[in-house]
Amino acid sequence: MTQHRFTVRQNVVCRSGKGRNLNTKSGPGLLFVLVCAMGAGPVMNYGLSAASSLIIDDLGISEAQFGLLATVCFLSAALSSVSLGRLSDRIPGRAQLLMIFGGTALALILMALSRNYVWLLVAVALSGPAQAISNPTTNRVITHHVEPARRSGWLGIKQSGVQASQLFSSLFFPAAALVAGWRGSATGAAVVMAALLLYSWNKLPADPPMPPQPKTAADGRQRFPLTVWLLAGFALLSGAGMQATNVYLPLFAQRELGFSLLMAGAAAAAAGVVGVASRVLWGRRMAAGTTVPILLVTLALGAIGGAGLLLAAGQTGLPVFLWTGVVLHGATVLGVNVVVMAAVLREVEPARVGAATGVVSLGMYAGFAAGPLAMGLLLQHSGGFLAGWIFVGSGYLLCMALGLVLHRTAAPATAAA
């Protein structure tokens, strides 16, 4: 019922006088801006992962300390996601682009200048807010500048920017590090961020008039539907497994299967390539009418299989298990965000998209923070990746259970509608 009501409300907005020019600038240029805005924030994390062995050796840190880098970044994103989500409903889009691209470039420069582990922790913490605001910003742009019938497709493409970032970082950082060291690769990535900021600044359409924020006498804000909180829980659980895998996959490939630095980066890049395609595919499935709970249960099942294959690769030393696991990881768990974010756009009115996205992002980034930390601790204390992959697979099992709860929750609403 809630989903139907808000879909109708969005269609009414698009047919109103303010909605007549909705799509005048929603072409390929704007879509490219959204893809880049989604991909900018994760560049540092993927770059750290791709160059993990160099960084660990250079700074003399443990695997758990390396995992803490991603944890600090995502914890910073989680702590700022709700407030930045609300802020995104109120400040100009170009100011948000400055936070995304400029904040990432600044963090990369600090990474390049860091001479010890503490400064590297500060750099990754600085990149957190740039990631936290990327989903609210891009969801807001889609809500205001793209007609409802095209939104799920655009969501799938723009969410693929995260995996495009994984592909870029997994290839760029190792290659640049061989020439200029891992600090030099960070400098080069900062230059790319500055160029993308200039391009995006000119391509972003003018902001529409801001509607008044709905309020209640009790707490000044309406409560979000239960579905939003369930989506946040799914994002938390899947996010933990996703980033535990993303952060440690190159190191796993090097240590357990004897891959070179470049080949380990290629394995992470392969996941990114598949992830780009999967997010577009799942976005289209959403547009075609497949329900959110069914998609999420399907993705959870595939993610469990991917974790099992990676576990098998470590136990047998056979690369075929690793490559198959990487493909399944990219095809399933990396597609979760597009389904979750599309569901958010359906569940809340346009004036509160940023705030609702911030709530779901809080769960997602909390999972992103917990996953690498847990994986690093398990690796350090067990001496291998077996316990880590069991941890990842267990999280996906809980995702499947939560997807079934979402299905049971949605069924009465669908019947009532």
C-alpha positions, 0 to 999 in steps of 0.5 A: 500500500505504501509503495503504491501510494508513493508511486502515484504521488511521484507520477502526480508530481511529474504531471504537474506544472513543475514536472513538465521539464523534468527530463530536459537534461536527463541524458547520457551526460547526467547519467555519467555524472551519477556513475562518477559520483557513485564511484568517486568515494570508494576509489581509496578503499579499492585502491588500498585493497589493490595495493594491500601487500605493498602497503602492509610491507611498507608500513609494517602493519598487520592484517588486522591493522590493514582491515581497520583502514576500511573499518575507519572509513566506513565507520566515518561514513556510517556516522555521517550518513543520516545527517548528510542524507537529511542535508542532501534534501536541503543544499544545492546539488553542486555543493554535494558534488564538491563534497563527493569529488573534492572530499575524495581528492583531498583524502587521496592527497593526504594518503599520498602524503602520509608517512605512517599508519596514523596519517593513513587512518586520518586519510581514510576517515576523511573519505567516509563522508564523501561516500556517505553522501553519494547515494542521497545525492544521486538518488535525489538527482534521479527523483527530481530529473528523471521520470518514474518509468526510467528511474529503476534503470537509471538506478541500476546504471548509476549504482554500477559506478561503485563497481566501475570504481572497483575496476578502475582502482584494481587496475590503476593502483597496482599499475601506477604503484609499479611505476611511482609507488602506492603513494604516487598512485594515490596522487594520480587518482586525486588528479582524476577526481579533480577532473571529474569534479570540473566535468560534473559541475557543468553537467548537473542541472539546476536544482528544482524548487525545494518542497516543504519538509513534512513534519509532525508535532511529536518529533518534527519528522515523520517516521519511515515505513518499516520496510525502510528499516528492514532494507537497512538491516539487509544492507548491513548484513550484505555490506559486511560480507561484501566489503570483507570480500572486496578488501581481502580478495587481492590478499587472499589470491596472493597468499592462498593461490600464489597470484602476482600483485597484478593478477590479484588486482585483476581478480578484484577487477573481474568482480567489478566488471561483473558487478557493473553488469549485474547492477544494470541487470537487477535494475532492469528486473526492478523496472520490469516489475520483479518484487524486491523481496524475491530479488533480495532472496535470490541475491542472498542465495547466490552470495552464499554460493560465491562465499562457498566457492571462495572457501573451496578455492582456499582449501583446494588451491584451485584457481577455478574456484576463485574465478567462479566465486569472484563472478558469483560475488559480482553477479549477486552481492554487488547487485544488492545496493541497486535493489535496496536503493530502488526500493527506497525511492518507491517507499518514500515521497521525493521530499524525503528521499535523501533522509531515507537513503541516509537511514539505509546507508547507515546500515550499509556503511555499518556493515562495510565497517564491520566486515573488513575488521572481522575478516582481519581479526579472523585472519590474524588469529587463525592464520588463514581465510577459512574462518573469514569465509565462514563468517561471510557466508553466515552473514548471507544466510541471515540476509536470506532470512531477512529477505523472507521476512520482507516478503511476508511483510510485503504480502499483506500490503500487496493484498490490501492494495 
